[in-house]
């Protein structure tokens, strides 16, 4: 499981194919970070170029697309190398999809402690414990481990 949050301000004339972006980002999470596509959520927020600032200037004053991409993963589930590969590949992917990118566009891999997040009403720590003991999901969700 991860959740990816993409905030993007498109350059003039660039169109946004949300499904294609969601599919590509989900694939990168699977291929580079080992995250299961069926437990991956992607949120895409397109903002106006005058609402995205770099160096206190709106990117609307440039001909570049700018973005901020955060992916939340469970702490300790990925190596530094895997995270670096994801950061590089996500930047390349977004550049391929939207054209020239403002260099000060960020990709962040945010590691969250297993006890502090989850989905379907279970923390990742609870899911790991249930998986290890063979206990079924029963009280909150029918989503498979």
C-alpha positions in Angstrom: 0.0 0.0 0.0 1.0 3.5 -0.6 -0.9 6.6 -1.4 0.4 9.1 -3.9 -0.6 12.8 -3.9 0.3 14.7 -7.0 -0.2 18.5 -7.1 0.5 19.8 -10.6 0.4 23.1 -12.4 0.5 22.6 -16.2 2.3 24.7 -18.7 0.1 26.5 -21.2 -1.3 24.1 -23.9 -0.5 20.9 -21.9 -3.5 18.6 -21.2 -3.8 16.3 -18.3 -4.6 12.6 -18.7 -5.4 11.7 -15.1 -5.9 8.0 -15.8 -2.6 7.7 -17.6 -0.8 9.5 -14.8 -2.5 7.3 -12.1 -1.6 4.2 -14.0 2.0 5.2 -14.6 2.6 6.3 -11.0 1.0 3.1 -9.7 3.3 1.1 -12.0 6.4 2.9 -10.7 5.4 2.2 -7.1 5.0 -1.5 -8.0 8.1 -1.8 -10.1 10.5 0.3 -8.1 9.2 0.1 -4.5 7.4 -3.3 -4.6 4.0 -1.8 -3.7 0.9 -3.7 -4.6 -1.2 -2.0 -7.3 -4.5 -3.2 -5.8 -3.7 -1.4 -2.5 -2.4 1.8 -4.1 -4.3 5.0 -4.1 -3.5 8.1 -6.3 -4.9 11.6 -5.8 -4.3 14.1 -8.5 -4.8 17.8 -7.8 -4.4 20.1 -10.8 -3.9 23.7 -9.7 -3.7 26.9 -11.7 -0.1 28.0 -12.7 -0.6 31.3 -10.8 -1.2 29.2 -7.6 2.1 27.3 -7.7 5.2 29.3 -6.7 8.9 28.6 -7.1 11.3 31.2 -5.7 8.2 33.3 -4.8 7.3 33.5 -8.5 4.2 31.8 -10.0 5.1 29.1 -12.5 2.5 30.7 -14.8 5.2 33.2 -15.7 7.2 30.4 -17.3 6.4 27.9 -20.0 7.1 25.0 -17.6 4.9 22.5 -15.7 5.6 22.3 -12.0 4.6 19.6 -9.5 4.9 18.2 -6.1 4.6 14.4 -5.7 4.4 12.7 -2.3 4.2 8.9 -1.9 3.6 7.6 1.6 5.0 4.1 2.4 5.5 2.1 5.6 8.7 3.0 7.3 11.5 0.5 6.7 9.9 -1.2 3.7 12.3 0.3 1.1 16.0 0.9 0.8 17.6 4.2 0.1 18.5 3.0 -3.4 14.9 2.1 -4.2 13.6 5.4 -3.0 16.3 7.3 -5.1 15.3 5.2 -8.1 11.6 6.1 -7.6 12.4 9.8 -7.2 14.3 9.8 -10.5 11.8 7.7 -12.4 8.8 9.7 -11.2 10.4 12.9 -12.3 11.2 11.4 -15.8 7.7 10.0 -16.1 6.0 13.3 -15.3 8.3 15.1 -17.8 7.5 12.6 -20.5 3.8 13.0 -19.9 3.7 16.8 -19.6 6.7 18.2 -21.3 9.4 20.5 -19.8 9.3 20.5 -16.0 10.3 23.3 -13.6 13.5 21.9 -12.1 12.3 22.8 -8.6 9.6 20.2 -8.7 9.7 17.8 -5.8 9.2 14.0 -5.4 9.1 12.9 -1.7 9.1 9.4 -0.4 7.5 9.8 3.1 8.1 6.9 5.4 5.3 6.6 8.0 5.6 4.3 11.0 3.4 1.2 10.6 1.5 2.0 13.8 0.6 5.4 12.5 -1.3 4.6 9.3 -3.3 2.0 7.4 -6.3 1.4 5.2 -9.6 -0.4 5.6 -9.6 0.5 9.3 -6.4 -1.4 10.2 -3.0 0.0 10.8 -0.1 -1.5 8.8 1.2 -2.9 12.1 -2.1 -4.6 12.8 -2.1 -6.0 9.3 1.4 -7.4 9.7 0.5 -9.0 13.0 -2.6 -10.6 11.6 -0.7 -11.9 8.6 2.0 -13.4 10.8 -0.6 -15.1 13.1 -3.0 -16.1 10.4 -5.8 -14.1 12.1 -8.5 -13.0 9.7 -9.7 -9.5 9.0 -13.0 -9.4 10.8 -13.9 -6.2 12.6 -13.5 -3.5 10.0 -12.9 -4.6 6.5 -12.9 -7.5 4.0 -9.9 -6.2 2.1 -7.3 -8.9 1.9 -3.9 -8.6 3.5 
